[in-house]
Every structure is written in structure tokens, then in C-alpha cells.
Amino acid sequence: MTETEKNDLFKNIFKKFNYGLYVLGGANSDSEDLIICSWVMQSSYNDGEVVINIDGDRPIYSLIQKAGIFTISVLGIDNLDEAAVCALSREERKEKLGSLNLGRTADDIPYLNNSLAYFECNYTDSVKMKSNVLLVGTPVDGEILSEGESLTLHDYYKLLG
């Protein structure tokens, strides 16, 4: 098997994985951002930490490092429009963030007010990978905002056509 064939095989296998869709929020006094992410997981039931995988070149990473805090909004099946905005390029996203129904934590970190739930985390660590970064956070506050079915990556692709 050639290297290209192997890469194509694994890309197709990885497309079979299913993840929930979330929005990662970060801010400091100068800037704020909300990005879509699908790699969010609870790292330990007892410790309550979460791990988020993002591209290490995304500006939100430096926002989170500086502020020491971030939010995760849990998207529902009805949050397709919000997911689409948060998946845009940074410049396009900046223009459309004002159209989102945002809530703010006591630390002024944005979250999606019409998501299923959100939680705020203290940023505790990160692990640099090849091109991505694993963010580690400890939840400190949050709220269940509505009931409903979680939006998954597979749902998102189906709904987009």
C-alpha cells in the first residue's frame, strides 16, 4: 500500500468516527471568539476535567492562554445555524458573531445562550501535538439551558447535504 493509499484509507476510516459538536468560547479585554469543535471529552469522571482538541494556530488558543478561562457550549440539533457561523473562517465569523444569541459568564466569556448547555472552565494545561493542541480545563460553572438531542458531526454533515 502506498503512503497516499494509506492516508486515504485512514481518512475514510476516521470519517466513521462520530463526535458531538460544541462551540469553544474565549475572550480577553481586546478580543473574543467562538469556534466549532468536535473533539471535546471528559478526561476523568472523578476529576471532572475536560480535554478539547483544536488547531494550535487558531487565535482562540492565545485568548484562552491569556485569560485562563474558556467556555464550551453543547450544541443541540436545533443549533445548526449557530454551528455554521462558528465554522466560518475567522474573518467571516467576526462579521457574524453579532447575529448569535450570546450569553456571558461572570468573567465575560461568551457562550451560546440557546445551546443545550454550557460550562465554563479554568484552563489548566495544554499538550502540543504536531499541528493541534489538547487543552485541559476544569469546569467551574455551567447551566443546562434546554432539553433536546445533541448535534453530532454526522447529523451536521447530513443536514448540510
C-alpha positions, 0 to 999 in steps of 0.5 A, spaced: 500 500 500 502 506 498 503 512 503 497 516 499 493 509 499 494 509 506 492 516 508 486 515 504 484 509 507 485 512 514 481 518 512 475 514 510 476 510 516 476 516 521 470 519 517 466 513 521 468 516 527 462 520 530 463 526 535 458 531 538 459 538 536 460 544 541 462 551 540 469 553 544 468 560 547 474 565 549 475 572 550 480 577 553 479 585 554 481 586 546 478 580 543 473 574 543 471 568 539 467 562 538 469 556 534 466 549 532 469 543 535 468 536 535 473 533 539 471 535 546 471 529 552 471 528 559 478 526 561 476 523 568 469 522 571 472 523 578 476 529 576 471 532 572 476 535 567 475 536 560 480 535 554 478 539 547 482 538 541 483 544 536 488 547 531 494 550 535 494 556 530 487 558 531 487 565 535 482 562 540 488 558 543 492 565 545 485 568 548 484 562 552 492 562 554 491 569 556 485 569 560 485 562 563 478 561 562 474 558 556 467 556 555 464 550 551 457 550 549 453 543 547 450 544 541 443 541 540 440 539 533 436 545 533 443 549 533 445 548 526 445 555 524 449 557 530 454 551 528 455 554 521 457 561 523 462 558 528 465 554 522 466 560 518 473 562 517 475 567 522 474 573 518 467 571 516 465 569 523 467 576 526 462 579 521 457 574 524 458 573 531 453 579 532 447 575 529 448 569 535 444 569 541 450 570 546 450 569 553 456 571 558 459 568 564 461 572 570 468 573 567 465 575 560 466 569 556 461 568 551 457 562 550 451 560 546 445 562 550 440 557 546 445 551 546 443 545 550 448 547 555 454 550 557 460 550 562 465 554 563 472 552 565 479 554 568 484 552 563 489 548 566 494 545 561 495 544 554 499 538 550 502 540 543 501 535 538 504 536 531 499 541 528 493 541 534 493 542 541 489 538 547 487 543 552 485 541 559 480 545 563 476 544 569 469 546 569 467 551 574 460 553 572 455 551 567 447 551 566 443 546 562 439 551 558 434 546 554 432 539 553 433 536 546 438 531 542 445 533 541 448 535 534 453 530 532 458 531 526 454 526 522 447 529 523 451 536 521 454 533 515 447 530 513 443 536 514 448 540 510 447 535 504 
